[in-house]
Amino acid sequence: QAQLVESGGGLVQAGGSLRLSCAAPRNIFSVFSASDMAWYRQPPGKERELVATISSDRNTHYADSVKGRFTISRDNSRKKVYLQMNSLNPDDTAVYYCNQVHLDGRSYWGQGTQVTVSS
């Protein structure tokens, strides 16, 4: 079983919305709740870039390109982190990855979920 499992990607028209989910089924509650979580994305032909982060104490940070449109949140009881994406545009097309950093510094990645925004 994978450490992190993303879901919720798909094809959407410009202006539309999607909500990505990242589950951590192998985590116990205490490990997940103490972890910092993040979403990254890799557009076609480009490097992976940070989209949003949420710390264990729920402080959030966003890339300038998504501020005001995307919202990261977490549900520790479900061991999940979410990325609500609104007002999507073609530049948001990418493979989106979930990242988890444990207290001891170990970092884990999900397999990615494709988001395609048509114009």
C-alpha distance (Angstrom), angle and dihedral (degrees) to the residues before:
residue distance angle dihedral
Q1 . . .
A2 3.78 . .
Q3 3.78 121.2 .
L4 3.80 92.4 -130.1
V5 3.79 128.3 19.8
E6 3.81 121.6 -167.0
S7 3.79 125.4 -160.8
G8 3.79 140.0 164.1
G9 3.77 101.8 70.2
G10 3.76 123.1 132.0
L11 3.78 147.0 118.6
V12 3.79 118.3 -49.0
Q13 3.79 135.4 166.7
A14 3.78 121.3 -112.2
G15 3.78 110.2 -81.9
G16 3.78 92.3 30.0
S17 3.78 131.9 115.7
L18 3.78 138.6 -124.4
R19 3.79 133.6 -179.5
L20 3.77 118.2 -146.3
S21 3.79 121.6 -158.3
C22 3.77 130.1 -160.3
A23 3.77 119.4 -165.6
A24 3.79 126.6 -165.5
P25 3.80 101.8 -160.1
R26 3.79 95.6 167.9
N27 3.79 94.3 53.3
I28 3.76 122.9 97.5
F29 3.78 113.6 -135.7
S30 3.80 96.3 -103.3
V31 3.80 93.1 51.7
F32 3.79 94.0 48.6
S33 3.79 95.3 45.1
A34 3.81 90.9 51.3
S35 3.81 93.8 49.6
D36 3.77 128.5 96.7
M37 3.79 110.9 -129.6
A38 3.78 131.7 -159.1
W39 3.76 145.2 173.7
Y40 3.78 121.2 -135.4
R41 3.77 130.2 179.1
Q42 3.76 137.1 -156.9
P43 3.81 115.8 -155.4
P44 3.80 117.6 -154.7
G45 3.80 110.7 -72.6
K46 3.80 93.5 0.5
E47 3.78 139.0 100.1
R48 3.79 123.2 -91.3
E49 3.80 111.0 -92.6
L50 3.76 136.1 -166.9
V51 3.80 115.3 -104.6
A52 3.81 105.8 173.4
T53 3.78 141.6 -20.7
I54 3.79 134.9 -157.1
S55 3.76 120.5 -168.2
S56 3.77 127.8 -145.3
D57 3.81 88.4 -96.4
R58 3.82 90.3 49.0
N59 3.79 99.4 -105.9
T60 3.80 108.1 153.0
H61 3.77 134.9 -152.7
Y62 3.80 129.2 -174.0
A63 3.77 136.8 -164.7
D64 3.79 110.6 -111.9
S65 3.80 90.4 -116.9
V66 3.82 92.9 63.3
K67 3.81 103.0 33.2
G68 3.78 111.5 128.7
R69 3.81 92.4 14.7
F70 3.81 105.4 59.9
T71 3.80 128.8 52.3
I72 3.78 125.6 -166.2
S73 3.79 119.7 -157.5
R74 3.76 139.6 162.9
D75 3.79 137.7 -147.0
N76 3.77 107.6 -159.8
S77 3.80 93.3 -174.3
R78 3.81 88.8 60.4
K79 3.82 93.4 35.6
K80 3.77 90.0 -126.9
V81 3.76 139.0 128.5
Y82 3.79 123.9 -159.4
L83 3.77 138.5 -158.1
Q84 3.79 115.3 -157.7
M85 3.79 108.2 -161.7
N86 3.80 119.5 -166.4
S87 3.79 133.2 174.4
L88 3.77 90.6 23.6
N89 3.78 119.1 -166.2
P90 3.81 132.7 -171.8
D91 3.82 90.5 -96.0
D92 3.80 87.7 67.1
T93 3.80 90.2 65.2
A94 3.80 106.7 120.7
V95 3.76 146.5 108.5
Y96 3.80 105.7 -83.6
Y97 3.79 119.3 -146.2
C98 3.76 131.6 -165.0
N99 3.80 117.8 -139.9
Q100 3.78 130.2 -166.1
V101 3.79 126.5 -168.4
H102 3.78 116.1 -165.5
L103 3.79 124.9 -147.9
D104 3.80 89.4 -100.7
G105 3.78 91.2 55.6
R106 3.77 98.6 -105.1
S107 3.80 111.4 145.2
Y108 3.78 126.9 -152.3
W109 3.79 132.8 -171.1
G110 3.75 134.1 -157.5
Q111 3.78 123.8 -133.4
G112 3.81 93.4 -103.7
T113 3.77 135.0 -115.9
Q114 3.81 124.7 -125.3
V115 3.79 119.8 -121.4
T116 3.79 116.6 -172.0
V117 3.80 121.5 -176.7
S118 3.77 116.7 -165.7
S119 3.79 122.4 -153.5
